[in-house]
Amino acid sequence: MAMAHLDYSRIYFTRKFKEKKKIFQAKEGSAVTLSKQLDRLCDLVDGKNDESSIAKVIEMLRGILAIKRRSELFMKAIRLFLKKENREAFIALKDHDLQIMFLEQA
């Protein structure tokens, strides 16, 4: 029986190449994940993804036609919205009538 000649250096090189490729892909994946996490963190700091940001809640307030700008209720709402809990409650009510009642009774 003739023994087949195996090129061990080629097998070793192929195995090492595959291992390094996996490591590189893992590092690349980690870098992409880290980049996405940093982008999300920056957006949160900027208030872009926060549904209860002051800017977004005031925009909702402007959409309620029954509340006139520069009215006492409008200005009271802005003061109330300085607390995140008040903004979240305002958003959760969803119905304009309930939101107005919330502002009036706060």
Buried (B, 14 or more C-beta within 10 A) or exposed (E): EEEEEEEEEEEEEEEEEEEEEEEEEEEEEEEEEEEEEEEEEEEEEEEEEBEBBBEBBBEBBEEBEEBEEEEEBBEBBEEBBEEEEBBEBBBEBEEBEEBBEBBEEE
